[in-house]
């Protein structure tokens, strides 16, 4: 690891030049260590009320606080801004007491009014995490009882309520309101500025290059380590996996995400590099546009599903993955095993014969993340399998933001799209709702499934509070989703990360997306 000391006597011009040079030159700045994380996905914005993916969520968790937070494995909900909470006997009223002394980065107190403002803002914007609570609580039913007490009155009992709150972050109303333009909720400003109370503060936002977070030494909650040498974190965009590996091995990056299994194995042989591989809640599948020109035909969907070679899902991750045995990932509450399609070319041909394309003769579009080799290999496997059905495959690599844009429009959503979907909760509603029309327009719902029987079951299950009543419904939901074949159900891959041995405090939890890191507990401790 290369450490370079910056003198306080540097001129402004020299500082500007120093900040523009490669990341390895700023790993020591103002006598503080700046950890460099090499990731493949850009951060399109840092507004906790707008859309989210792993890169956005990694940033917003560092900049903002929620009432509660997921920690550990298995993941549990722990107090954060809220120190305690109570629920009324009828399950409708939730009351949270806030921690005293919590402050935003500008020094303003985190009050109940700020919590109310943040939740109402997100619900009224109806973007990002709003879907989690929008049909169970109205903005006007979130109120401040006093400066440190927040109350939610739900429209109906909703068992998963608490499990969704870790992803609702609190913004400073004064800062946001001062930057509202034409009723935009402050979205334009918050996209590249922070108004949070979290352990890190935004230092720089260089879109498409790097994103700098300065450690908040006065963080109201403190840190889980005593080392005070940590200055901040630079999330550096490194588009290619091979470049990530090279950066890690040369210590130009301290931690990297998204390495291929082969590269993980290679760097793991180094004595100065640590690797982790842990189970994740994330499931991967090839979503089919069930309202598209081709894949609206369920028999064609079944034919494609039975043609695919499922061993590919595990092979491309060198065995660090497990095939799904349900539409739900293994760690989701109420998951049951369902008979799943596996490669059977004869059965695929039988379904094809019942479709609108009995002789094939069509070309399907497969969209995947540009530069993600595993998804390219999956496409090649699918292309090879579909030859047996006289079906072609056009493989289209796109950047993640462009994929999200395609998924947001049913007319633009492709025949098949490679998607990692991480439930935001271990409650089954977090998965089931992905197959409900209320999720249409989200990347994880690029299948645009809309089935009256399934919709009714999902709506009933999420309205109940007793698990004994919900469990059998969720068993039926899983079976129905598989019957409808809205995707090639894939696998659950391991969460794999690699970092230099001087990186300390790394903590994993399967509730996080496959490439998402909790920045709060990590720090650099030179050896």
WORA-V115460 format. One line per field, one symbol per residue. ss: DSSP state (h for helix, s for strand, l for the rest). psi: psi as a letter, one per 20 degrees, with the letter a starting at -180 (. if undefined). A space follows every 10 residues. Layout:
ss=???
psi=???
This chain:
ss=llllllllll lhhhhhhhhh llhhhhlssl lssssssssl llllllllll lllhhhhhhh hhhllslsss sllllssssl lsssssslll llssssssll llslllllsl lhhhhhhhhh hhhhhllhhh hhllllllhh hsssssllss ssslllllll hhhhhhhlsl llhhhhhlll llllllhhhh llllllllls ssssssllls ssssslllll llllllllls ssssssslll hhhhhhhhhl llllssslll hhhhhhhhll llssssssll llssssssll lllllllhhh hhhhhhhlll hhhhhlllll ssslllllll llllllllll llllhhhhhh hhhlllllll llsssssssl llhhhhhhhh hhhhhhhhhl lssssssslh hhhhhhhlll lllllsssss slllllllhh hhhhhlhhhl llhhhlllll lhhhhhhhhh hlllllhhhh hhhhhhhhhh hhhhllssss ssslssssss llssllllll llllllllll llsslll
psi=poppppqijq rghhggghii rqhiikiopl jqpopppori pqohrkoiia rqahgghhgh hhhrqrhrqp qroqpqpqqd hphrqqprhj jhpppppqqq ipqrhjiqqo rhhhgggggg ggghhlrcih hhihjipqgi joqogahjpp ppoqhqpnhj ghiihijoqp rohggghijp plkjjjgggi hjqqlajaiq qpgqnnpjfq pppppnhkph iaqjqipjio hapoopoohp hhhggghghj kiqhpqrjqq hghghghiip ijpqqqoqqq ipqprnppni jrggjiohhg gggghihqnh hhhhgikkil rpqqjriqqh ippjpqpqoq qrpnhghghg ghhirimhjc jrpqpoprpp inhghghggh gggggihhjk prpopopqqg hhgggghioh hiprgppopp ooqjqiphhh ghiikqhiip iqhikiilpn pggggggghg hiiqhphhhh ghghghgggg ghhiliropd roqqopqpqq iipqjppqpi iqrhjppoig iqrpnq.
